[in-house]
Amino acid sequence: MEEVKIGIVGMGGRGRGWISTCGLTPNCRVTALCDVTRPLVEQGLERADDPDVRAFYDYDEMLAEGDIDAVAVIVEPKGLADLTIRALEAGKHTICEVPLCYSMEDLWRMILAVERTGLKFQLAEQVAWAPFVFAWRDMVANGELGKILFAEGQYFHGMPEHILYQDSETGRKMGREEARNNPKAVRSRYCNLGDPIMYHTHDLSPLLRALDDRVETVFCMGTRRGSYSHEEVDGSDLQVALMHTEKDTVIRLAAGFSFPTPKPAHWYHLVGTGGTVETARVGASCLGQPGKRWLADHFMATREPAEWSYTEWQPAPPEAAATGHGGTDFYPLTDFISSIIADTEPFNNIYRAAEVQGPGILAAVSAQSGQPIQVPEFRPNESRPAGSSPPE
Ligand SMILES: NC(=O)c1ccc[n+]([C@@H]2O[C@H](COP(=O)([O-])OP(=O)(O)OC[C@H]3O[C@@H](n4cnc5c(N)ncnc54)[C@H](O)[C@@H]3O)[C@@H](O)[C@H]2O)c1
């Protein structure tokens, strides 16, 4: 295969953005768009600007009749697992948006679907390809930071009031005032956040890549159910998880999406016996601007600015810069398309995806039970050969 034909399901803001990302990705062509909300599919067709792209309003029809080799699943978090499994079962390679899924049952169903079908699967978590991650991975591997004792990731993404509701016919987001007088207004997915720690994916994924490690135990605490900021939001405003890894590092992850927060939304930090590194704490994004570094044996009294760029750590093609999230959106899709053409394993394959998302799901369980929880082994092993269900 020289070109991968892709169908995108979910034409919300992110799904429409994927049309542009696919257009910038080598050997990738969008041939089908699908959403149950017709006006959004029309907006998608306008963006694609290609008469050969077919519109679908029924997902099973796209899977059966679309001229597609692969599917990009870009629907709301609670629907990602089900639509991914259906795509795999229909014989399509599948790339799925973050956060993957919200239950261990769905996580195992996804693992088994990939193992059963033998098709390519990629979690589209893009921060794992940020330049600072490659730099930190090398510093950890070559011992510059000594033994890593502590790692932190934080995702505080204050939610604006104007996306709490949406028009049930057009999908257009709206605020509380407009919704009050609008009979078509329904609560948007942002009101059903549940456990924010389950959307820690963009934090744990890059940290685990830098550390080359996996989480073994999780514990979590959070604020009460029901936001202090928005009466519509049913989940906790904030949850904080502690995780212990196989290589004996303690990770602290904090997540919250319903209270006002300054930019940047993400912050990452490593503490080793040989030094510390952290990303920028001011500015629009932590990507593409200097972070801080302190090395114990370099006569450095305090943290000093440190820049980590793509050019130094891995080549960045010019088209990557035009994609979202500081150009990082380019990489998971490019890696997925290459894996199909060259028959290689995508980086964020189902096992890595499970090692990233599983601890977040179990952290949410821990926040309710108050107990630490062991993370199971997701890769096939003696007690669970590939394709068989996990032991009870
Ligand atoms: N990686 C990132 O940085 C990043 C950024 C933004 C969003 N996301 C993820 O992308 C996904 C989409 O986000 P969004 O803001 O566009 O969401 P959204 O709720 O605005 O849009 C989702 C769309 O999917 C459609 N849909 C759901 N089920 C369907 C089905 N069975 N068949 C056809 N259409 C269906 C809905 O009608 C809706 O239009 C979410 O999972 C989100 O977490 C990831």
Ligand as a Chemical Component Dictionary entry (heavy atoms), coordinates in Angstrom:
data_LIG
# 
_chem_comp.id                   LIG 
_chem_comp.type                 NON-POLYMER 
_chem_comp.pdbx_formal_charge   0 
_chem_comp.three_letter_code    LIG 
# 
loop_
_chem_comp_atom.comp_id 
_chem_comp_atom.atom_id 
_chem_comp_atom.alt_atom_id 
_chem_comp_atom.type_symbol 
_chem_comp_atom.charge 
_chem_comp_atom.model_Cartn_x 
_chem_comp_atom.model_Cartn_y 
_chem_comp_atom.model_Cartn_z 
_chem_comp_atom.pdbx_ordinal 
LIG N1  N1  N 0  -5.321  15.293 21.499 1  
LIG C1  C1  C 0  -5.777  16.492 21.846 2  
LIG O1  O1  O 0  -5.039  17.401 22.187 3  
LIG C2  C2  C 0  -7.255  16.744 21.812 4  
LIG C3  C3  C 0  -7.736  18.062 21.714 5  
LIG C4  C4  C 0  -9.123  18.252 21.650 6  
LIG C5  C5  C 0  -9.977  17.167 21.709 7  
LIG N2  N2  N 1  -9.469  15.908 21.823 8  
LIG C6  C6  C 0  -10.364 14.738 21.849 9  
LIG O2  O2  O 0  -11.046 14.683 20.598 10 
LIG C7  C7  C 0  -12.358 14.162 20.761 11 
LIG C8  C8  C 0  -13.357 15.090 20.080 12 
LIG O3  O3  O 0  -13.317 16.364 20.674 13 
LIG P1  P1  P 0  -14.334 17.529 20.191 14 
LIG O4  O4  O 0  -14.045 18.703 21.038 15 
LIG O5  O5  O -1 -14.308 17.661 18.730 16 
LIG O6  O6  O 0  -15.726 16.879 20.671 17 
LIG P2  P2  P 0  -17.215 17.266 20.254 18 
LIG O7  O7  O 0  -18.087 16.716 21.332 19 
LIG O8  O8  O 0  -17.314 18.709 19.898 20 
LIG O9  O9  O 0  -17.457 16.439 18.893 21 
LIG C9  C9  C 0  -17.641 15.051 18.865 22 
LIG C10 C10 C 0  -18.528 14.725 17.659 23 
LIG O10 O10 O 0  -18.634 13.299 17.526 24 
LIG C11 C11 C 0  -19.941 13.021 17.020 25 
LIG N3  N3  N 0  -20.288 11.619 17.295 26 
LIG C12 C12 C 0  -20.344 10.993 18.486 27 
LIG N4  N4  N 0  -20.725 9.708  18.342 28 
LIG C13 C13 C 0  -20.909 9.506  17.019 29 
LIG C14 C14 C 0  -21.305 8.371  16.243 30 
LIG N5  N5  N 0  -21.571 7.184  16.805 31 
LIG N6  N6  N 0  -21.375 8.514  14.901 32 
LIG C15 C15 C 0  -21.104 9.699  14.308 33 
LIG N7  N7  N 0  -20.723 10.817 15.003 34 
LIG C16 C16 C 0  -20.621 10.707 16.338 35 
LIG C17 C17 C 0  -20.830 13.999 17.766 36 
LIG O11 O11 O 0  -22.050 14.193 17.072 37 
LIG C18 C18 C 0  -19.952 15.257 17.798 38 
LIG O12 O12 O 0  -20.233 16.145 16.729 39 
LIG C19 C19 C 0  -12.571 14.006 22.273 40 
LIG O13 O13 O 0  -12.415 12.649 22.638 41 
LIG C20 C20 C 0  -11.473 14.842 22.898 42 
LIG O14 O14 O 0  -11.054 14.343 24.147 43 
LIG C21 C21 C 0  -8.133  15.673 21.876 44 
# 
loop_
_chem_comp_bond.comp_id 
_chem_comp_bond.atom_id_1 
_chem_comp_bond.atom_id_2 
_chem_comp_bond.value_order 
_chem_comp_bond.pdbx_ordinal 
LIG N1  C1  SING 1  
LIG C1  O1  DOUB 2  
LIG C1  C2  SING 3  
LIG C2  C3  SING 4  
LIG C2  C21 DOUB 5  
LIG C3  C4  DOUB 6  
LIG C4  C5  SING 7  
LIG C5  N2  DOUB 8  
LIG N2  C6  SING 9  
LIG N2  C21 SING 10 
LIG C6  O2  SING 11 
LIG C6  C20 SING 12 
LIG O2  C7  SING 13 
LIG C7  C8  SING 14 
LIG C7  C19 SING 15 
LIG C8  O3  SING 16 
LIG O3  P1  SING 17 
LIG P1  O4  DOUB 18 
LIG P1  O5  SING 19 
LIG P1  O6  SING 20 
LIG O6  P2  SING 21 
LIG P2  O7  DOUB 22 
LIG P2  O8  SING 23 
LIG P2  O9  SING 24 
LIG O9  C9  SING 25 
LIG C9  C10 SING 26 
LIG C10 O10 SING 27 
LIG C10 C18 SING 28 
LIG O10 C11 SING 29 
LIG C11 N3  SING 30 
LIG C11 C17 SING 31 
LIG N3  C12 SING 32 
LIG N3  C16 SING 33 
LIG C12 N4  DOUB 34 
LIG N4  C13 SING 35 
LIG C13 C14 SING 36 
LIG C13 C16 DOUB 37 
LIG C14 N5  SING 38 
LIG C14 N6  DOUB 39 
LIG N6  C15 SING 40 
LIG C15 N7  DOUB 41 
LIG N7  C16 SING 42 
LIG C17 O11 SING 43 
LIG C17 C18 SING 44 
LIG C18 O12 SING 45 
LIG C19 O13 SING 46 
LIG C19 C20 SING 47 
LIG C20 O14 SING 48 
# 
